[in-house]
Amino acid sequence: MPFGSQDARISSPPFIGWRFRIWVQSFRLKFLPQGVLPVVLGSIVAWKQTDKFDLGLFFLAFVGAACVQIGLTMLNDTYDYIYGADRSTTKDKNPYSGGSGVLADDYLQPSETLTAVVLFYLTAAAIGAYLTFIVGIGIFWMALFGLFLSVFYTLKPFRFAYHGVGELAMLIGYGPTITLGAAYVQTGAFSLEAGLSGLVAGMLMWSMILVNEIPDYTEDLKANKLNLTVRLGPEKARWLYIASLSSVFVYIVSGVVLKFFPAWALLALISLPFVFYSFRVVYDHYQNPEVLAAANRAMVTTYSSAMLLFSFAILLSKVL
C-alpha cells in the first residue's frame, strides 16, 4: 500500500486547481511552524522584558520568517533532487522526509521551484530592509547571517547539509538567530534571554532534522550527502536523536532550576507523551522508512506543542 501525500494525484483535474495543489505541496507547510514559532517566542520575550510590542512589526517579522522557511525548504528540496538525494516519488516516500516529491513526480521542474525560491527570498529581503530602516542595523546583520545559513545549507561551496554540519547550522539559524532577531524588531536591542530561549527552538529543530534523516539514509548515502545520520549509520543515529530530543527538556528543567526560565516553562513537559511515542517508533523501526513516518509526525507535533507551551509559559510569567 503506497504511503505519502496523495493530494496531487488526481485523475484529470481542472488545471488551475491541480497546479495550485501542486504548489502548496511543494511549500511543505507542515514544516512552517519551525520558521514562525521562534518569532512568536522572541516577541513574547521582548514584551516580557520591556513591555514593548508592535503588532505591525511583529506581522512583518512573521511574514518574513515564513517566506524564508518556505524558500529554504524549496531550495533544499530542489538541490537535493539535482544532486540525486531526493528521487523517490510521492507514492513511495515517507511524507515527512525526502522532499515534497513534486520534482520526482515530474509535476514541477527545478527551474520553476527555483523561481519561487527567488520570489520568497526577495520578499523576505524587502521586509528585512524595511525593518532595518525602521528599527535598526541589527536586523540587517541578523538577516544576513540567517540568509547565509539557509542558502548554504544546501548550495556550494559550503553545502553544510552534505558535510555533517547542517544540523548545527539549523540549530543556530532556527533557534537563537530568529528569536534574537524577533526580540530586536520589538526593542531595537539584543537580549540574552531571547538567545537562551531560542536554544529551545534550535535544539528541537536539530532533533527534527535528525529523525527526518533516518528514513532518507539510503538515498543520502548514494548521493554522498554526508549528514550525521549517514556518517553514524541509522542504528547510532537513532540514539543521537533520542539523546538530542531528551536534552531539550533537560535544558528547560535546568533553566527553571537555575532561574533563567520561569517555573511556568515546565508546561513544555506536557509534550513528553509525543516524545516517548517517537522514541519507541524510532528505536524499534529505524530501518523501516514507512513505519518511521509515525515518529516523524510525532516529532512535528512535539515541536509545535513544546514551542507553543514554552512561549505561553513566558507569557504567563509576565501576566501572573
C-alpha positions in Angstrom: 0.0 0.0 0.0 1.6 3.3 -1.1 2.1 5.9 1.6 2.7 9.6 1.5 0.7 12.5 0.3 -1.8 11.7 -2.4 -3.2 15.2 -2.6 -1.7 15.9 -6.0 -2.6 12.5 -7.6 -6.0 13.3 -9.1 -7.1 12.0 -12.4 -8.0 14.7 -15.0 -8.3 17.6 -12.5 -9.0 21.2 -13.6 -5.6 22.6 -14.5 -5.6 25.6 -12.3 -6.8 23.7 -9.2 -4.3 21.0 -9.9 -1.4 23.4 -10.2 -2.4 25.2 -7.1 -2.4 21.9 -5.1 1.0 21.0 -6.5 2.5 24.3 -5.5 1.0 24.1 -2.0 2.5 20.6 -1.7 5.9 22.0 -2.8 5.7 24.5 0.1 5.6 21.7 2.7 3.5 23.8 5.0 3.6 21.1 7.7 7.1 22.5 8.5 6.1 26.1 8.6 5.9 26.3 12.4 9.7 25.8 12.5 10.1 29.1 10.8 7.5 31.2 12.6 7.1 30.0 16.1 10.6 31.3 17.1 9.3 34.7 16.0 6.4 34.3 18.4 8.8 33.3 21.2 11.3 36.1 20.6 8.5 38.7 20.5 7.0 37.4 23.8 10.4 37.5 25.5 10.8 41.1 24.3 7.4 42.1 25.6 8.1 40.4 29.0 11.3 42.4 29.4 10.3 45.8 28.1 6.5 46.0 27.8 7.1 46.8 24.1 5.0 45.1 21.4 4.2 46.5 18.0 1.7 44.3 16.1 2.7 45.7 12.7 6.4 45.0 13.2 5.5 41.5 14.5 3.4 40.8 11.5 6.2 41.8 9.2 8.8 39.6 11.1 6.3 36.7 11.0 5.7 37.0 7.2 9.4 37.4 6.6 10.3 34.3 8.6 7.5 32.4 6.8 9.0 33.4 3.4 12.5 32.2 4.4 11.1 28.9 5.8 9.2 28.1 2.6 12.1 29.4 0.4 14.7 27.3 2.3 12.5 24.2 2.1 12.0 24.5 -1.6 15.7 25.4 -2.2 16.8 22.3 -0.2 14.3 20.1 -2.0 15.4 21.4 -5.4 19.1 20.9 -4.9 18.7 17.6 -3.2 16.8 16.5 -6.3 19.5 17.9 -8.6 22.3 16.2 -6.5 20.4 12.9 -6.6 19.4 12.7 -3.0 15.6 13.1 -3.2 14.4 11.0 -6.1 11.6 8.9 -4.6 8.1 9.6 -5.9 5.3 10.7 -3.7 3.7 7.2 -3.5 7.0 5.6 -2.5 8.3 8.1 0.1 7.9 8.9 3.8 5.8 12.1 3.6 7.9 13.8 6.4 11.3 13.3 4.7 13.0 13.3 1.3 11.4 16.5 -0.1 7.9 17.2 -1.3 8.0 14.8 -4.2 6.8 17.2 -6.8 10.1 17.1 -8.7 10.4 13.4 -8.6 6.8 13.1 -9.7 7.6 15.4 -12.6 4.9 17.8 -11.6 7.2 20.8 -11.4 10.6 21.4 -12.9 13.7 22.7 -10.9 13.6 26.0 -12.8 10.0 26.6 -11.6 10.8 25.8 -7.9 13.9 27.9 -8.1 11.9 30.9 -9.4 9.6 30.5 -6.5 12.6 30.4 -4.1 13.9 33.7 -5.5 10.5 35.3 -5.0 10.2 34.2 -1.4 13.7 35.3 -0.6 13.2 38.7 -2.3 10.0 39.2 -0.3 11.9 38.4 2.9 14.8 40.7 1.9 12.4 43.6 1.2 10.8 43.1 4.7 14.3 42.9 6.3 15.3 46.1 4.5 12.2 47.9 5.8 12.7 46.7 9.3 16.3 47.7 9.2 15.3 51.2 8.2 12.6 51.4 10.9 14.2 49.6 13.8 18.0 49.4 13.4 21.0 47.9 11.8 20.9 44.9 14.0 18.1 43.5 11.8 20.4 43.7 8.8 23.2 41.7 10.4 20.8 39.0 11.8 19.0 38.7 8.4 22.3 38.5 6.6 23.6 35.7 8.9 20.3 33.8 8.6 20.4 34.1 4.8 24.0 32.8 4.8 22.9 29.7 6.9 19.8 29.0 4.9 21.3 29.4 1.4 24.5 27.5 2.0 22.7 24.7 3.9 22.5 23.1 0.5 24.3 25.3 -2.0 28.0 25.2 -2.9 30.7 26.0 -1.8 29.7 25.1 1.8 26.8 22.7 1.5 26.5 22.4 5.2 24.0 19.5 5.0 26.4 17.5 2.9 29.4 17.9 5.3 27.9 16.9 8.7 27.3 20.4 10.0 23.8 21.1 8.5 22.2 20.1 11.8 24.3 22.6 13.7 23.6 25.3 11.1 19.8 24.8 11.5 20.1 24.7 15.3 21.7 28.2 15.2 19.6 29.5 12.3 16.2 28.3 13.5 17.0 29.0 17.2 18.8 32.0 18.6 19.1 33.7 15.3 15.4 34.1 14.8 14.5 34.7 18.5 17.2 37.3 18.8 16.0 39.0 15.6 12.4 38.9 16.6 13.2 40.5 20.0 15.3 43.1 18.3 12.4 44.0 16.0 10.4 44.9 19.0 13.0 46.6 21.2 15.9 47.7 19.0 18.3 45.7 21.2 19.6 42.2 21.6 18.5 40.2 24.6 20.3 37.4 26.4 17.0 35.9 27.5 15.8 35.8 23.8 19.0 34.0 22.9 18.7 31.4 25.7 15.1 30.9 24.9 15.9 30.4 21.3 18.1 27.4 22.1 14.9 25.5 22.9 13.7 26.1 19.3 17.1 25.3 17.9 17.5 22.1 19.8 14.1 21.0 18.7 15.0 21.8 15.1 18.2 19.8 15.4 16.2 16.8 16.7 13.7 17.1 13.9 16.4 17.1 11.2 18.0 14.0 12.7 14.8 12.0 12.8 13.9 13.1 9.2 17.3 12.0 8.0 16.9 8.4 9.2 14.3 7.4 6.5 16.5 9.1 3.9 19.6 7.2 4.8 19.9 5.0 1.6 19.2 7.9 -0.8 21.5 10.3 1.1 24.3 7.7 1.1 24.0 7.2 -2.6 24.1 10.9 -3.2 27.1 11.3 -0.9 25.1 13.6 1.4 27.3 13.1 4.5 25.0 14.3 7.2 25.2 13.0 10.7 22.9 10.0 10.1 25.0 8.9 7.1 28.2 9.3 9.0 26.9 7.4 12.0 24.6 5.0 10.4 20.9 4.7 11.3 21.4 2.5 14.3 23.7 5.0 16.1 21.7 8.0 14.7 18.6 6.8 16.5 20.5 7.1 19.8 21.7 10.5 18.9 18.1 11.5 18.1 16.9 10.2 21.5 19.7 11.9 23.3 19.1 15.2 21.4 15.4 15.5 22.0 15.8 14.4 25.6 18.3 17.2 26.1 15.7 19.8 25.1 13.6 19.0 28.1 16.7 18.6 30.4 17.7 22.1 29.2 14.2 23.6 30.1 14.2 22.0 33.5 17.8 23.2 34.1 16.7 26.7 33.1 13.9 26.6 35.6 16.2 25.4 38.4 18.8 28.0 37.5 16.1 30.6 37.3 16.8 31.9 33.8 13.4 30.4 32.7 10.2 30.9 34.8 8.7 27.9 36.6 5.8 28.1 34.1 8.3 26.8 31.5 7.7 23.3 32.9 4.4 23.4 30.9 6.5 22.3 27.9 6.8 18.9 29.6 3.2 18.3 28.6 4.7 17.4 25.2 6.5 14.4 26.6 3.9 11.7 25.5 4.6 12.6 21.9 8.4 12.4 22.6 8.2 9.0 24.1 6.0 7.7 21.3 8.5 9.0 18.8 11.3 7.3 20.7 9.6 4.0 20.7 8.9 4.0 17.0 12.5 5.1 16.1 14.1 2.6 18.4 12.0 -0.3 17.1 11.7 0.6 13.4 14.7 2.7 12.4 15.2 0.5 9.4 11.7 0.9 8.1 11.0 4.3 6.4 7.3 3.6 6.1 6.7 2.9 9.8 9.1 5.8 10.7 6.6 8.2 9.3 4.7 7.9 12.6 7.9 9.1 14.5 8.4 11.9 12.1 4.8 13.0 12.6 5.2 12.8 16.4 8.3 15.0 16.2 6.4 17.6 14.2 3.7 17.6 16.9 6.4 17.7 19.7 8.0 20.8 18.1 4.7 22.7 17.8 3.3 21.8 21.2 6.6 22.3 23.1 7.2 25.7 21.4 3.6 26.9 22.0 3.6 25.8 25.6 7.1 27.3 26.3 6.0 30.6 24.7 2.8 30.6 26.6 4.8 30.0 29.8 6.9 33.1 29.2 3.7 35.0 28.6 2.2 33.7 31.9 5.3 34.7 33.8 4.6 38.3 32.7 0.9 38.5 33.4 0.7 36.4 36.6 
